[in-house]
Amino acid sequence: MKQGSSLKRSPAVWIWISAGVVILAGWFLVRTFVIASYSVPTSAMEKTIPHGSKVLVDKLNHDPIKRGDIIVFHFPVGDTVIDLPEYQSLRPYYDVIRELGRGNADAGRQILLANPADYPLSIRPVYKRETYLKRCIAAAGETLEMRDEMLFINGRLQAWPPESQTYFHVITNGQLFFFFFFKQKTAYEITNGEDVRPLGNATDYEMLLTWKAREKMLKYGFAQKVSPEIDSSEDVFPYDQLHHWTRDNYGPLWIPKQGASIQLTSLNYPIYERIIRTYEGNKLDMRDGRIYINGREATSYIFKMNYYWVLGDNLHGSQDSRYWGFVPEDHMIGKVSKIL
């Protein structure tokens, strides 16, 4: 009797099991190929996307990527990692070999490879790398330049997103600053006393502000001048002796576009070297000032993919293209469609 009863119930059980499998398969397909939610683990996009927020990412309809889009992608230089918790993407492999070699990546690589116990390596395909979220500020075919933290695309000045933030040198009009600050902190979006530092007199301060807050300060007459604090460190991509670029004075830099051709020179070789060799799969080297691709001398190159230049909206608190270069289109996961 028990066996017969079990057999009678089995069709219904199988229907429920089949329905569950279909639902799970559908959920997996949607999450893999259509849309998914991601948590934002850092403050690199403050205040546009606060630390700890979640976003919905459209994986299906993200093409084309345009300037201003917030995109999610696999970390481009995450192909090789030092497989220890204190390294990974926190201290990328390519940064470490430059540090070990005191600026000479090849020398640093030899030091690292000679000490496998201290630097265990892991090689990862694109889909196994960390997921990053940044804003595209220059798309394929565009030319980017930053002058004293002002952004120019194709020679035209661009406004930063209103919620993006950076450090400003604020010269006040001499009011009782802290009284004003505490009364107006909501209006000026200052949420932490550590975001304001006096600069040795009664009127000058260093402040972490959004660009929208900067405009409010000037509009309401609280400040005489609100100008970005400029970082003059040259420790940025492409890490050579030819380009004396900094975090806030960068370029001009052309972003490669599929099918477009460039003339190869010793000056642009360090910029496009990784694209040609690693992302587009060519053998590339330079000997006696001449460039060779797949064993043949080359004076030009036609790009196979589109590339993008990305920054975090927290302009002085983001690991982005200024430190590791271009994002290839085949590393793209999707475009942020909604901030939750």
C-alpha positions as CSV (number, residue, x, y, z in Angstrom):
1,M,0.0,0.0,0.0
2,K,2.8,2.4,0.9
3,Q,4.6,1.7,-2.3
4,G,1.4,2.2,-4.4
5,S,0.7,5.5,-2.6
6,S,4.2,6.6,-3.3
7,L,3.8,5.8,-7.0
8,K,0.6,7.7,-7.2
9,R,2.2,10.8,-5.8
10,S,5.3,10.6,-7.9
11,P,4.0,12.4,-11.1
12,A,3.1,15.5,-8.9
13,V,6.5,15.3,-7.2
14,W,8.3,15.2,-10.6
15,I,6.2,18.2,-11.8
16,W,7.3,20.2,-8.8
17,I,10.9,19.1,-9.3
18,S,10.8,19.9,-13.0
19,A,9.3,23.3,-12.2
20,G,12.0,24.0,-9.7
21,V,14.7,23.1,-12.2
22,V,13.2,25.3,-14.8
23,I,13.0,28.3,-12.4
24,L,16.6,27.8,-11.2
25,A,17.8,27.4,-14.8
26,G,15.9,30.6,-15.8
27,W,17.3,32.5,-12.8
28,F,20.8,31.3,-13.7
29,L,20.4,32.4,-17.4
30,V,19.0,35.8,-16.4
31,R,21.7,36.4,-13.9
32,T,24.5,35.2,-16.3
33,F,23.4,36.9,-19.5
34,V,20.7,39.5,-18.8
35,I,20.8,41.4,-15.5
36,A,22.4,40.9,-12.1
37,S,22.9,42.9,-8.9
38,Y,26.3,43.8,-7.5
39,S,27.5,45.2,-4.2
40,V,29.9,48.1,-4.2
41,P,32.7,47.3,-1.7
42,T,34.7,50.5,-1.9
43,S,34.3,54.3,-1.8
44,A,35.7,54.7,-5.3
45,M,32.4,56.0,-6.7
46,E,31.5,58.3,-3.8
47,K,29.1,60.1,-3.6
48,T,27.4,58.9,-6.7
49,I,27.3,55.3,-5.4
50,P,28.0,55.2,-1.7
51,H,30.2,52.4,-0.2
52,G,28.0,49.4,0.5
53,S,25.3,50.2,-2.1
54,K,23.9,47.7,-4.6
55,V,23.5,48.3,-8.3
56,L,21.6,46.5,-11.1
57,V,23.8,45.7,-14.1
58,D,22.3,45.3,-17.6
59,K,24.5,42.6,-19.3
60,L,22.4,42.3,-22.4
61,N,21.9,45.8,-23.7
62,H,25.2,47.6,-22.7
63,D,26.5,48.1,-26.3
64,P,27.6,50.7,-27.2
65,I,29.4,52.0,-24.2
66,K,29.2,55.8,-24.1
67,R,31.1,58.5,-22.2
68,G,29.4,59.0,-18.8
69,D,28.1,55.4,-18.5
70,I,28.9,53.6,-15.3
71,I,30.2,50.2,-16.3
72,V,31.1,46.9,-14.7
73,F,34.0,44.9,-16.0
74,H,36.7,42.4,-15.2
75,F,39.9,43.9,-13.8
76,P,42.2,44.3,-16.9
77,V,45.5,43.7,-15.2
78,G,44.2,40.9,-13.0
79,D,45.5,38.2,-15.3
80,T,48.4,37.5,-12.9
81,V,48.1,37.9,-9.2
82,I,50.2,37.2,-6.1
83,D,48.0,34.6,-4.4
84,L,48.1,36.0,-0.9
85,P,45.3,38.0,0.9
86,E,47.5,41.1,1.3
87,Y,48.1,41.2,-2.5
88,Q,45.5,40.1,-5.1
89,S,43.9,43.3,-6.6
90,L,44.8,45.2,-3.4
91,R,48.4,45.3,-4.5
92,P,48.4,44.2,-8.2
93,Y,51.2,42.0,-9.5
94,Y,52.3,44.7,-12.0
95,D,52.6,47.3,-9.2
96,V,54.6,44.9,-7.1
97,I,57.2,44.1,-9.8
98,R,57.7,47.8,-10.5
99,E,58.2,48.4,-6.8
100,L,60.7,45.5,-6.5
101,G,62.6,46.6,-9.5
102,R,62.6,50.3,-8.4
103,G,60.7,51.3,-11.5
104,N,62.2,48.5,-13.7
105,A,59.4,45.9,-14.2
106,D,61.6,43.3,-15.8
107,A,64.1,43.5,-13.0
108,G,61.3,43.3,-10.4
109,R,59.8,40.3,-12.2
110,Q,63.0,38.4,-11.9
111,I,63.2,39.1,-8.2
112,L,59.6,37.9,-7.7
113,L,60.1,34.7,-9.8
114,A,63.2,33.9,-7.8
115,N,61.1,33.9,-4.6
116,P,58.0,31.7,-5.3
117,A,57.4,31.0,-1.6
118,D,57.1,34.7,-0.8
119,Y,55.2,35.5,-4.0
120,P,53.0,32.5,-5.1
121,L,51.5,33.4,-8.5
122,S,48.2,32.5,-10.0
123,I,47.3,33.0,-13.7
124,R,43.6,33.7,-14.3
125,P,41.4,33.9,-17.4
126,V,39.2,37.1,-17.9
127,Y,36.1,35.6,-16.3
128,K,37.9,34.7,-13.1
129,R,39.2,38.2,-12.4
130,E,37.8,40.7,-9.9
131,T,34.7,42.7,-10.9
132,Y,35.3,46.5,-11.0
133,L,32.8,49.3,-11.3
134,K,33.8,52.7,-12.7
135,R,32.6,55.6,-14.9
136,C,33.6,55.7,-18.6
137,I,35.0,59.1,-19.2
138,A,36.4,58.5,-22.7
139,A,35.0,56.0,-25.2
140,A,36.7,54.4,-28.2
141,G,38.0,56.9,-30.7
142,E,38.0,59.9,-28.3
143,T,41.0,61.9,-27.0
144,L,41.3,62.6,-23.3
145,E,43.2,65.2,-21.4
146,M,43.2,66.4,-17.8
147,R,44.6,69.8,-16.9
148,D,44.7,70.7,-13.2
149,E,41.8,68.2,-12.7
150,M,39.7,69.8,-15.5
151,L,38.6,67.2,-18.0
152,F,38.8,67.7,-21.8
153,I,37.4,65.3,-24.4
154,N,38.4,66.0,-28.0
155,G,39.6,69.4,-26.8
156,R,36.3,70.4,-25.2
157,L,35.9,71.0,-21.4
158,Q,33.6,68.5,-19.7
159,A,31.8,68.9,-16.4
160,W,32.4,66.2,-13.7
161,P,29.3,64.4,-12.4
162,P,27.7,66.6,-9.7
163,E,28.0,63.9,-7.0
164,S,31.6,63.1,-7.7
165,Q,34.0,64.3,-5.1
166,T,37.6,65.5,-4.7
167,Y,39.7,67.6,-2.3
168,F,39.4,71.4,-2.8
169,H,41.3,74.4,-1.4
170,V,38.6,76.6,-0.1
171,I,39.3,80.3,0.7
172,T,36.3,81.5,2.8
173,N,35.0,85.0,3.2
174,G,36.1,85.1,6.8
175,Q,32.9,84.0,8.5
176,L,32.9,82.0,11.7
177,F,33.6,78.8,9.7
178,F,32.7,76.1,12.1
179,F,29.5,77.7,13.1
180,F,28.6,78.0,9.4
181,F,29.8,74.4,8.8
182,F,27.6,72.8,11.4
183,K,24.6,74.9,10.5
184,Q,25.0,74.2,6.8
185,K,26.6,70.8,6.6
186,T,23.5,69.3,4.9
187,A,23.4,71.9,2.3
188,Y,27.1,71.4,1.5
189,E,27.0,67.7,2.0
190,I,29.9,67.5,4.4
191,T,29.2,64.6,6.6
192,N,32.4,64.1,8.5
193,G,34.6,66.6,10.4
194,E,37.7,64.8,9.0
195,D,36.6,66.1,5.6
196,V,37.6,69.6,6.6
197,R,41.2,70.6,7.5
198,P,42.4,74.1,8.4
199,L,45.4,75.3,6.4
200,G,47.0,77.5,9.0
201,N,44.9,80.6,9.0
202,A,41.3,81.7,9.6
203,T,40.1,81.6,6.0
204,D,41.8,78.7,4.2
205,Y,40.7,75.1,4.4
206,E,41.2,71.8,2.6
207,M,37.8,70.2,2.1
208,L,36.5,67.0,0.6
209,L,33.5,68.1,-1.4
210,T,31.3,67.1,-4.3
211,W,31.3,69.3,-7.4
212,K,27.7,70.2,-6.6
213,A,28.7,71.4,-3.2
214,R,31.5,73.5,-4.7
215,E,29.0,75.3,-6.8
216,K,26.7,75.9,-3.8
217,M,29.6,77.4,-1.8
218,L,30.4,79.8,-4.6
219,K,26.7,80.6,-5.4
220,Y,25.8,81.5,-1.8
221,G,29.0,83.6,-1.3
222,F,30.5,81.5,1.5
223,A,33.8,81.1,-0.4
224,Q,35.9,83.5,-2.5
225,K,37.6,80.6,-4.2
226,V,37.1,76.8,-4.4
227,S,39.8,75.1,-6.5
228,P,40.8,71.5,-6.8
229,E,43.9,70.3,-4.9
230,I,46.3,69.1,-7.6
231,D,48.3,65.9,-7.2
232,S,51.7,66.2,-8.9
233,S,52.9,62.6,-8.4
234,E,54.0,61.0,-11.7
235,D,53.4,57.4,-10.4
236,V,50.8,56.7,-13.1
237,F,50.3,54.7,-16.3
238,P,52.3,54.1,-18.5
239,Y,55.1,54.3,-15.9
240,D,57.9,55.4,-18.2
241,Q,60.4,58.2,-18.5
242,L,58.8,59.7,-21.6
243,H,55.3,60.8,-20.3
244,H,55.5,63.1,-17.3
245,W,51.8,62.8,-16.6
246,T,50.2,63.0,-13.1
247,R,46.9,62.0,-11.6
248,D,45.4,65.5,-12.3
249,N,47.4,66.5,-15.4
250,Y,47.1,63.6,-17.8
251,G,47.3,63.2,-21.6
252,P,46.5,64.0,-24.3
253,L,45.7,60.3,-24.8
254,W,43.8,58.7,-27.7
255,I,41.5,55.8,-26.9
256,P,41.8,52.9,-29.4
257,K,38.9,52.1,-31.6
258,Q,38.2,48.9,-33.5
259,G,39.5,49.2,-37.1
260,A,41.4,52.4,-36.5
261,S,45.1,52.6,-37.3
262,I,48.0,54.4,-35.5
263,Q,51.5,55.1,-36.4
264,L,53.8,53.3,-34.0
265,T,56.6,55.3,-32.4
266,S,58.9,55.0,-29.4
267,L,56.7,57.6,-27.7
268,N,53.4,55.8,-27.9
269,Y,54.9,52.2,-27.6
270,P,54.6,52.2,-23.8
271,I,51.0,53.3,-24.0
272,Y,49.7,50.7,-26.5
273,E,52.2,47.9,-25.8
274,R,49.9,45.9,-23.5
275,I,46.9,46.2,-25.9
276,I,48.9,44.9,-28.8
277,R,50.7,42.1,-27.0
278,T,48.3,41.0,-24.3
279,Y,44.7,42.0,-25.2
280,E,45.1,41.4,-28.9
281,G,47.4,38.4,-28.8
282,N,50.5,39.5,-30.7
283,K,54.2,38.9,-30.2
284,L,55.6,42.5,-29.7
285,D,59.0,43.8,-29.0
286,M,61.3,46.8,-29.7
287,R,64.9,46.4,-30.8
288,D,67.3,49.2,-31.6
289,G,64.4,51.7,-31.8
290,R,62.4,49.5,-34.2
291,I,59.1,47.9,-33.4
292,Y,58.4,44.3,-34.4
293,I,55.0,42.6,-34.4
294,N,54.9,38.8,-34.8
295,G,58.5,38.9,-36.0
296,R,58.0,41.6,-38.7
297,E,59.0,45.2,-38.5
298,A,55.9,47.4,-38.1
299,T,55.4,51.1,-38.4
300,S,51.6,51.0,-37.8
301,Y,48.9,48.9,-36.2
302,I,45.2,48.4,-36.7
303,F,43.2,47.7,-33.5
304,K,41.0,44.7,-33.3
305,M,38.7,45.9,-30.4
306,N,37.2,49.0,-28.8
307,Y,38.7,50.3,-25.5
308,Y,37.5,52.6,-22.8
309,W,39.1,54.9,-20.2
310,V,37.5,54.8,-16.8
311,L,37.7,56.8,-13.5
312,G,36.1,56.5,-10.1
313,D,33.8,59.4,-9.2
314,N,35.9,59.7,-6.0
315,L,38.7,61.4,-8.0
316,H,41.4,61.1,-5.4
317,G,40.2,57.8,-3.9
318,S,40.0,55.4,-6.8
319,Q,42.2,52.8,-8.4
320,D,41.3,53.3,-12.1
321,S,42.7,53.8,-15.7
322,R,45.2,56.3,-14.5
323,Y,47.1,53.4,-12.8
324,W,46.5,50.5,-15.1
325,G,45.3,51.8,-18.5
326,F,42.6,50.7,-20.9
327,V,39.5,48.5,-20.4
328,P,39.1,46.2,-23.4
329,E,35.6,45.6,-24.7
330,D,35.9,41.8,-24.1
331,H,36.4,42.4,-20.4
332,M,33.0,44.1,-20.2
333,I,30.2,42.7,-18.0
334,G,27.6,45.3,-18.4
335,K,26.2,48.8,-17.7
336,V,24.7,50.0,-14.4
337,S,21.0,50.5,-15.0
338,K,19.9,51.3,-11.5
339,I,21.4,52.2,-8.1
340,L,19.4,50.4,-5.4
